[in-house]
Amino acid sequence: MEMTLEPPDRHHLSAAIGWLGLGNWHEAKLELEKITPQNRNAPAVLLIAYDVNAAARDWGQAADIADRMLEIIRDEPGVWLSLAYAVRRKPGGSIDQARKILARADQKFPGEPMIAYNLSCYECQLGNLEQARDWLDKAMAHGDAKQMRALALKDADLEPLWQEIRGG
């Protein structure tokens, strides 16, 4: 369902990307608002709109956009990760809700290391350390174990496991 954006919408999207790259999510959002309504659900537009709302820490809006992205680009693991990330942080959201999203994503993408990694984070934060260890082991098995270990040792979500990770 990939659609090619024509000018001027392509220019507005490029400008939004530029503003976002400069750290100015507000100007990026203004550029996205100039895109014609029929092109606002284009995958490229949704991806940048998510990034803009994440930069603005508007997690409710980011979650809504990720929901739309899931309808359109369902076969991208990153979309599921984005939805879980936003749902965890949005008003009324929770780690448990995010965990349920990624549990579904793991069924669809069983070898995706970042899904397993984030499930490890969620289980750890919920106090389920044995499940957190299992997910982290799976992430390391499916991804670059050295890279996953380094990431885990910087991730506050996994702090309860840091001593084990260092020793392992």
DRENKEDREN-754680 format. One record per residue (C-alpha): residue in one letter; x, y, z. Coordinates in steps of 0.5 Angstrom, whole numbers, plus 500, padded with zeros to 3 digits. Layout:
# DRENKEDREN-754680
AXYZ ...
This chain:
# DRENKEDREN-754680
M500500500 E506505499 M504511496 T509516493 L508523495 E508529490 P510536491 P508540495 D507534500 R513531499 H517538500 H513539507 L515532509 S522533507 A522540511 A519536517 I524531517 G529537517 W526540523 L526534527 G533533525 L535540528 G531538534 N525542533 W519538533 H514544533 E516546527 A516539524 K509538526 L507545523 E510542516 L506535517 E500539518 K501542511 I500535508 T494534505 P489530508 Q489524503 N496523504 R497524512 N496516512 A502515508 P507510511 A513515511 V508521513 L506516519 L513514521 I515522521 A509524525 Y510518530 D517521531 V515528532 N510526537 A515522541 A520528541 A514532543 R513527549 D506527546 W505519548 G497519547 Q498522540 A504518538 A500511541 D494513536 I499514530 A502508532 D495504532 R494507525 M501505523 L499498525 E493498520 I498500514 I504497515 R503491520 D509487518 E514491520 P517489527 G519497529 V511499528 W509494534 L515496538 S513504537 L506502539 A508499545 Y513504547 A508510546 V502506550 R507505556 R508512557 K501515555 P496518560 G493511562 G498507559 S502502563 I508497562 D503491562 Q499494556 A505495553 R507488554 K501485552 I502488545 L509486544 A507479546 R502479540 A508482536 D513476539 Q508471536 K508474529 F516475529 P518470534 G526471532 E526479533 P531480538 M528487540 I521485541 A524480546 Y529485549 N523490550 L519484553 S525483558 C525490560 Y517490561 E518483565 C523486569 Q519492571 L513488573 G518484578 N518478574 L525477574 E525469571 Q521471565 A525477564 R532473564 D528468559 W527474554 L533477555 D537470553 K532470547 A534477545 M541475546 A540468542 H537472536 G541478536 D548480537 A549478544 K555482546 Q551488543 M545486547 R549485553 A552492553 L545495551 A542492557 L547494562 K545502560 D538500561 A535502567 D529498566 L534492567 E537494573 P535489577 L539484573 W545488572 Q549484577 E547478573 I548481566 R555483568 G557476571 G554473565 
